[in-house]
Amino acid sequence: MKTDDLRESQHVEDRRNESSGSYTGGGSGAGLLLQLLFSRGGWKTKLLLLILLLVMGAGGLTGILNGGHSTHNNNPYQSTKVARTSGDKASDQQVQFVSKVFASTEDFWTKEFEKRGKTYKKPTLVLYTGSITTACGQGQASSGPFYCSGDNKVYLDISFYNELSEKYGAAGDFAMAYVIAHEVGHHVQNELGIMEKYTNARKGKNQTDANKLTVQLELQADYYAGAWANYVQHQGLLDKGDIEEAMRAANAVGDDTLQKETYGKTVPDSFTHGTSEQRQRWFDKGYHYGDIEHGNTFEIAYNSL
């Protein structure tokens, strides 16, 4: 992605100095499950733990916190000059890239909301290391980037930039751009009132049906990421192979792919983000249409997603 002439976002908080330097496995229930998952038990025990993690939302990109909600935001936006933090492994180029991508999503969604007579309230991108306390609870880098609707912030440990390539086999800067655009997609859902409807719809549902609603939420965020990619394409900012990088990332984080790689089998009722094929298809659909209207995953029967 061509970013030389793009501005950096003014809605970035660099809190890497406030974060713990590494993930210890303590703190949240998901952290304890992760510790158990990789330390003991046969394949049946590990499969059960994986299902529990997915039920809690710890699998995939959005982590354990994307469903958190608060009616107040006590953390005002802070305009921060993002600079490399001492001891942080992130390169200056990586930090600048995510800040510019974030600014690009601001520009796109501001215009899309204006077309509909709405005002887009920009989220904040928080850079941290290891773990962080948010309005939605304790966040862990081990769960990947996530969005918290309680404070309207996207949380990102920059080390995920390298993890995409090394752990998930999704190399390339646009793979990271897809991840950021996906999390911003959750903010768009929050701004449109979709997140609140989703939260209310989950009440009283059994876990399988609640998971289906979460899959619909996640696939819609993938669609919104694709809509942003359409905007970037029309701005002449895409490099050859960028869309393929995003598609590889979407494939790598599909529930079925992650479960097969870990346990050699899948548990569809435990899916919370969608299959690799679904995630790729909904990103591609957003890239094709480039709008909000064609991305209503909640109007489609679950088996047809």
KAKASUL-V473552 format. One record per residue. N is the residue number from 1. RES is the residue in one small letter. PHI is phi in radians with two decimals (999 if undefined). OMEGA is omega in whole degrees, 0 to 359 (999 if undefined). D_LAST is the distance of its C-alpha to the last C-alpha in Angstrom with 2 decimals. Layout:
[[N:RES:PHI:OMEGA:D_LAST] [N:RES:PHI:OMEGA:D_LAST]]
This chain:
[[1:m:999:181:29.27] [2:k:-1.45:184:32.49] [3:t:-2.14:186:33.50] [4:d:-0.97:185:37.31] [5:d:-1.70:180:37.62] [6:l:-1.53:176:35.02] [7:r:-1.41:171:36.19] [8:e:-1.60:180:35.44] [9:s:-1.18:175:33.83] [10:q:-1.65:180:36.36] [11:h:-2.02:180:33.97] [12:v:-2.21:174:34.28] [13:e:-1.93:177:35.98] [14:d:-1.67:183:37.45] [15:r:-2.01:182:37.91] [16:r:-1.17:178:38.27] [17:n:-1.28:181:41.87] [18:e:-1.59:188:40.85] [19:s:-1.61:173:38.39] [20:s:-1.25:185:39.23] [21:g:-1.32:182:39.63] [22:s:-2.67:179:37.58] [23:y:-1.54:184:35.21] [24:t:-1.82:182:37.31] [25:g:1.57:179:34.82] [26:g:-1.53:173:36.53] [27:g:1.64:188:35.54] [28:s:-1.36:176:32.11] [29:g:-1.07:178:30.90] [30:a:-1.09:179:28.19] [31:g:-1.10:179:31.09] [32:l:-1.14:179:32.94] [33:l:-1.10:178:30.04] [34:l:-1.06:180:29.72] [35:q:-1.07:178:33.45] [36:l:-1.16:184:33.29] [37:l:-1.01:186:30.38] [38:f:-1.73:185:32.39] [39:s:-2.01:187:35.82] [40:r:-2.76:172:36.01] [41:g:1.62:175:34.75] [42:g:-1.39:186:33.60] [43:w:-1.20:179:30.14] [44:k:-1.19:178:29.36] [45:t:-1.12:181:30.51] [46:k:-1.16:178:28.58] [47:l:-1.12:178:25.35] [48:l:-1.08:179:25.97] [49:l:-1.11:178:26.70] [50:l:-1.08:179:23.54] [51:i:-1.05:179:21.52] [52:l:-1.10:178:23.70] [53:l:-1.08:180:23.13] [54:l:-1.17:178:19.35] [55:v:-1.08:179:19.82] [56:m:-1.37:179:22.15] [57:g:1.55:184:19.77] [58:a:-1.41:180:22.18] [59:g:-1.50:176:19.88] [60:g:1.34:189:18.13] [61:l:-1.44:193:19.17] [62:t:-1.50:171:19.44] [63:g:1.25:188:21.88] [64:i:-1.47:193:23.21] [65:l:-2.07:189:23.69] [66:n:-1.22:179:20.75] [67:g:-1.66:182:20.74] [68:g:-1.15:182:24.49] [69:h:-2.53:175:25.81] [70:s:-2.48:182:29.30] [71:t:-1.50:182:30.74] [72:h:-2.21:176:33.37] [73:n:-2.14:182:33.61] [74:n:-1.61:180:36.99] [75:n:-2.01:181:36.53] [76:p:-1.15:178:37.38] [77:y:-1.04:178:36.15] [78:q:-2.16:175:38.51] [79:s:-1.46:187:39.27] [80:t:-2.24:170:40.04] [81:k:-1.36:184:41.43] [82:v:-1.34:179:39.32] [83:a:-2.22:181:41.72] [84:r:-1.15:181:41.58] [85:t:-1.56:181:42.40] [86:s:-1.00:179:45.14] [87:g:1.54:180:43.88] [88:d:-1.43:182:40.28] [89:k:-1.42:182:38.95] [90:a:-1.21:177:36.87] [91:s:-1.45:177:38.43] [92:d:-1.01:182:39.35] [93:q:-1.12:179:37.12] [94:q:-1.14:180:34.03] [95:v:-1.13:179:34.79] [96:q:-1.13:181:35.48] [97:f:-1.10:182:32.31] [98:v:-1.14:177:29.98] [99:s:-1.17:179:32.12] [100:k:-1.24:176:31.86] [101:v:-1.08:179:28.10] [102:f:-1.07:178:27.93] [103:a:-1.11:179:30.35] [104:s:-1.13:177:28.27] [105:t:-1.15:177:25.27] [106:e:-1.05:181:27.84] [107:d:-1.08:182:29.00] [108:f:-1.11:185:25.62] [109:w:-1.25:174:24.36] [110:t:-1.07:180:27.87] [111:k:-1.18:181:27.79] [112:e:-1.12:179:24.35] [113:f:-1.21:179:25.51] [114:e:-1.07:178:28.86] [115:k:-1.04:183:27.34] [116:r:-1.85:178:26.12] [117:g:1.24:181:29.41] [118:k:-2.01:176:28.22] [119:t:-1.91:180:29.71] [120:y:-1.53:177:27.70] [121:k:-1.52:187:29.29] [122:k:-1.13:175:29.14] [123:p:-1.39:176:28.16] [124:t:-2.03:174:30.44] [125:l:-1.71:180:29.92] [126:v:-1.90:175:31.85] [127:l:-1.66:181:33.10] [128:y:-2.54:180:34.28] [129:t:-2.31:173:35.28] [130:g:1.47:180:34.58] [131:s:-2.63:183:33.90] [132:i:-2.77:177:34.08] [133:t:-1.64:182:34.37] [134:t:-2.23:177:31.98] [135:a:-1.18:180:31.54] [136:c:-1.78:182:28.64] [137:g:2.12:182:30.81] [138:q:-1.47:178:31.75] [139:g:-1.78:180:29.63] [140:q:-2.18:178:29.95] [141:a:-1.05:182:29.52] [142:s:-1.13:179:28.44] [143:s:-1.58:180:25.12] [144:g:1.50:178:24.42] [145:p:-1.05:180:24.15] [146:f:-2.66:177:22.96] [147:y:-1.99:177:23.05] [148:c:-2.00:180:25.17] [149:s:-1.32:178:24.75] [150:g:-1.23:179:28.19] [151:d:-2.26:178:29.99] [152:n:1.02:183:27.51] [153:k:-2.28:172:27.93] [154:v:-1.73:183:26.08] [155:y:-1.87:185:27.86] [156:l:-2.52:167:28.39] [157:d:-1.59:186:30.76] [158:i:-1.02:180:31.60] [159:s:-1.05:179:32.01] [160:f:-1.13:177:28.22] [161:y:-0.96:180:28.91] [162:n:-1.33:181:30.74] [163:e:-1.11:178:28.56] [164:l:-0.97:182:25.59] [165:s:-1.38:188:27.82] [166:e:-1.34:184:29.86] [167:k:-1.68:186:27.41] [168:y:-1.77:179:24.01] [169:g:1.18:181:25.44] [170:a:-2.02:182:23.87] [171:a:-1.34:176:27.06] [172:g:1.95:183:27.63] [173:d:-1.16:182:27.95] [174:f:-1.35:171:24.71] [175:a:-1.11:177:22.81] [176:m:-1.20:178:24.51] [177:a:-1.07:178:23.84] [178:y:-1.04:180:20.05] [179:v:-1.06:180:20.54] [180:i:-1.11:181:22.69] [181:a:-1.11:177:20.47] [182:h:-1.11:180:17.53] [183:e:-1.15:175:19.97] [184:v:-1.09:177:21.30] [185:g:-0.99:176:17.84] [186:h:-1.18:176:18.25] [187:h:-1.15:177:21.60] [188:v:-1.03:177:20.24] [189:q:-1.03:179:18.02] [190:n:-1.13:181:21.29] [191:e:-1.16:181:23.27] [192:l:-1.52:180:21.05] [193:g:1.47:181:21.22] [194:i:-1.22:182:17.55] [195:m:-1.08:179:18.67] [196:e:-1.15:178:21.18] [197:k:-1.10:178:18.90] [198:y:-1.08:180:16.55] [199:t:-1.05:179:19.76] [200:n:-1.17:182:21.07] [201:a:-1.17:181:18.01] [202:r:-1.29:184:18.32] [203:k:-1.10:178:21.93] [204:g:1.44:180:22.85] [205:k:-1.43:170:19.61] [206:n:-1.26:188:20.05] [207:q:-1.10:180:18.86] [208:t:-1.10:180:15.92] [209:d:-1.22:177:14.51] [210:a:-1.13:178:15.58] [211:n:-1.09:179:13.76] [212:k:-1.09:177:10.38] [213:l:-1.12:179:11.41] [214:t:-1.16:176:12.48] [215:v:-1.05:178:9.31] [216:q:-1.08:178:7.94] [217:l:-1.11:183:11.39] [218:e:-1.21:179:11.47] [219:l:-1.17:176:8.53] [220:q:-1.15:176:10.25] [221:a:-1.12:175:13.43] [222:d:-1.13:177:12.41] [223:y:-1.05:180:11.81] [224:y:-1.10:176:15.23] [225:a:-1.10:178:16.76] [226:g:-1.15:178:15.94] [227:a:-1.08:176:17.46] [228:w:-1.13:179:20.50] [229:a:-1.06:176:20.74] [230:n:-1.07:178:21.03] [231:y:-1.07:180:23.87] [232:v:-1.06:179:25.54] [233:q:-1.08:180:25.45] [234:h:-1.25:174:27.23] [235:q:-1.46:180:29.70] [236:g:1.28:186:30.66] [237:l:-1.78:182:29.93] [238:l:-1.43:171:27.72] [239:d:-1.63:176:29.51] [240:k:-1.03:178:28.82] [241:g:1.64:182:26.21] [242:d:-1.09:181:24.71] [243:i:-1.10:177:21.19] [244:e:-1.10:177:21.43] [245:e:-1.11:178:22.55] [246:a:-1.12:180:19.54] [247:m:-1.14:177:17.23] [248:r:-1.14:178:19.40] [249:a:-1.14:179:19.14] [250:a:-1.07:178:15.33] [251:n:-1.14:185:15.64] [252:a:-1.15:185:18.48] [253:v:-1.83:173:16.89] [254:g:-1.17:182:13.78] [255:d:-1.01:182:14.32] [256:d:-1.16:179:14.81] [257:t:-1.12:181:17.23] [258:l:-1.12:181:19.16] [259:q:-1.23:179:19.60] [260:k:-1.12:181:20.66] [261:e:-1.15:183:23.10] [262:t:-1.52:188:24.60] [263:y:-2.20:178:24.78] [264:g:1.36:179:23.90] [265:k:-2.70:181:21.21] [266:t:-2.13:175:17.91] [267:v:-2.21:186:17.30] [268:p:-0.94:181:13.59] [269:d:-1.14:180:14.63] [270:s:-1.64:181:16.04] [271:f:-1.06:178:13.09] [272:t:-2.21:182:13.21] [273:h:-2.22:182:11.73] [274:g:1.82:179:8.98] [275:t:-1.28:177:10.03] [276:s:-1.03:180:12.10] [277:e:-1.11:179:10.14] [278:q:-1.13:183:6.98] [279:r:-1.15:177:9.77] [280:q:-1.14:184:11.65] [281:r:-1.15:181:9.26] [282:w:-1.30:172:8.61] [283:f:-1.10:181:12.35] [284:d:-1.11:178:13.26] [285:k:-1.12:177:11.67] [286:g:-1.11:178:13.72] [287:y:-1.12:180:16.60] [288:h:-1.26:185:16.54] [289:y:-1.56:178:16.64] [290:g:1.14:181:18.44] [291:d:-2.42:177:18.06] [292:i:-1.56:193:16.66] [293:e:-1.02:186:15.71] [294:h:-1.49:185:12.69] [295:g:-1.89:182:10.92] [296:n:-1.44:181:10.42] [297:t:-1.20:182:7.13] [298:f:-1.38:178:9.22] [299:e:-1.63:183:9.69] [300:i:-1.90:177:6.42] [301:a:-1.00:186:6.64] [302:y:-0.95:182:5.42] [303:n:-1.22:179:5.73] [304:s:-1.82:182:3.80] [305:l:-1.12:999:0.00]]
